[in-house]
Amino acid sequence: MIPLMVLLAGMDQHLAQGTSLLVMALAGLIGALTHYRLGNVRIDIVWGLATGALAGGYLGATAANLLPDLYLTIVFCGVGAWMGFRYLRV
């Protein structure tokens, strides 16, 4: 979604990544609620995971906001390439 927003919609990298994260957060919330209703959630670890996710999200967004657009794009491409390599290797 992010490359299409940058290349086709003309968004800068920061705006595209923020928009994508908002969409994923909403989809994740719906998915989590659905799994909770189906009994597929371990309540005893939810608060620890939620705390880590909120802290990581805040720190990651703050770090990304400090990077210029070009460097953020390079980091994004590097992480995507690394993940693709891991998928091919396994």
Secondary structure as a PSIPRED ss2 file (coil, helix, strand):
# PSIPRED VFORMAT (PSIPRED V4.0)

   1 M C   1.000  0.000  0.000
   2 I H   0.000  1.000  0.000
   3 P H   0.000  1.000  0.000
   4 L H   0.000  1.000  0.000
   5 M H   0.000  1.000  0.000
   6 V H   0.000  1.000  0.000
   7 L H   0.000  1.000  0.000
   8 L C   1.000  0.000  0.000
   9 A C   1.000  0.000  0.000
  10 G C   1.000  0.000  0.000
  11 M C   1.000  0.000  0.000
  12 D C   1.000  0.000  0.000
  13 Q H   0.000  1.000  0.000
  14 H H   0.000  1.000  0.000
  15 L H   0.000  1.000  0.000
  16 A H   0.000  1.000  0.000
  17 Q H   0.000  1.000  0.000
  18 G H   0.000  1.000  0.000
  19 T H   0.000  1.000  0.000
  20 S H   0.000  1.000  0.000
  21 L H   0.000  1.000  0.000
  22 L H   0.000  1.000  0.000
  23 V H   0.000  1.000  0.000
  24 M H   0.000  1.000  0.000
  25 A H   0.000  1.000  0.000
  26 L H   0.000  1.000  0.000
  27 A H   0.000  1.000  0.000
  28 G H   0.000  1.000  0.000
  29 L H   0.000  1.000  0.000
  30 I H   0.000  1.000  0.000
  31 G H   0.000  1.000  0.000
  32 A H   0.000  1.000  0.000
  33 L H   0.000  1.000  0.000
  34 T H   0.000  1.000  0.000
  35 H H   0.000  1.000  0.000
  36 Y H   0.000  1.000  0.000
  37 R H   0.000  1.000  0.000
  38 L C   1.000  0.000  0.000
  39 G C   1.000  0.000  0.000
  40 N C   1.000  0.000  0.000
  41 V C   1.000  0.000  0.000
  42 R C   1.000  0.000  0.000
  43 I H   0.000  1.000  0.000
  44 D H   0.000  1.000  0.000
  45 I H   0.000  1.000  0.000
  46 V H   0.000  1.000  0.000
  47 W H   0.000  1.000  0.000
  48 G H   0.000  1.000  0.000
  49 L H   0.000  1.000  0.000
  50 A H   0.000  1.000  0.000
  51 T H   0.000  1.000  0.000
  52 G H   0.000  1.000  0.000
  53 A H   0.000  1.000  0.000
  54 L H   0.000  1.000  0.000
  55 A H   0.000  1.000  0.000
  56 G H   0.000  1.000  0.000
  57 G H   0.000  1.000  0.000
  58 Y H   0.000  1.000  0.000
  59 L H   0.000  1.000  0.000
  60 G H   0.000  1.000  0.000
  61 A H   0.000  1.000  0.000
  62 T H   0.000  1.000  0.000
  63 A H   0.000  1.000  0.000
  64 A H   0.000  1.000  0.000
  65 N H   0.000  1.000  0.000
  66 L H   0.000  1.000  0.000
  67 L C   1.000  0.000  0.000
  68 P C   1.000  0.000  0.000
  69 D H   0.000  1.000  0.000
  70 L H   0.000  1.000  0.000
  71 Y H   0.000  1.000  0.000
  72 L H   0.000  1.000  0.000
  73 T H   0.000  1.000  0.000
  74 I H   0.000  1.000  0.000
  75 V H   0.000  1.000  0.000
  76 F H   0.000  1.000  0.000
  77 C H   0.000  1.000  0.000
  78 G H   0.000  1.000  0.000
  79 V H   0.000  1.000  0.000
  80 G H   0.000  1.000  0.000
  81 A H   0.000  1.000  0.000
  82 W H   0.000  1.000  0.000
  83 M H   0.000  1.000  0.000
  84 G H   0.000  1.000  0.000
  85 F H   0.000  1.000  0.000
  86 R H   0.000  1.000  0.000
  87 Y H   0.000  1.000  0.000
  88 L H   0.000  1.000  0.000
  89 R H   0.000  1.000  0.000
  90 V C   1.000  0.000  0.000
